[in-house]
């Protein structure tokens, strides 16, 4: 019989694999990434957003968001509009094609997680959070900058 420590490692490995499999599925079946879908979602009910604001809302650096927007623009899902008063500012706007694409896109893994966690009592969610914080500390990962995007590969 496996000991508790081995079982914990096994469960963590399953989580990592689930993220990898989900990321690969998004890439191969839908030609997208979680970061791209999150960016489109943030743009959906707006008149457009400046790149830095979009990056902040998605939880990515501005330089990473440039790559995300480049790929979305190549697919025709967003357009860039330069601010008329300050040409340095670029407003990112979702296209009709982007809206349709988002409507047909799959649910993101982090959405499944948050939806499921919301069904647990607050006390149990806090227990899960504290356990995850302990694991983060064991991995010396407390200071790692992480976005809310569950993605195994590159974020762009």
C-alpha angles and dihedrals in degrees: 000000000000119000123238095257092054090048091053091051090048092052091049090050090052090053092050091048092048090054091047093049093046092049092049091048092051090049098046102034101033103021091230144099132228089251091056092049092048091050091051090049092053090052096045101088099030139083087240134291137236112253096246091051092047091050091051093050093049092044098242134120117261091245091054091046090055088062092046092051091045090058094044090050092050088055091050092243096121138019130210120229121189116226109251094217098042112027091193090069118082121196115210114212128186115233127220087256088054091051091051091046091052092048090056095042123108125253113271121244093240089055091053089049096049092044091052094044091052088065091063121085114262091249092057092046089053090050090052090048093050091049091051090049089054091052090048088054092048088054091047086236100130093108097043111119106233130177123217088250113113099212130140098201135042114325093234 
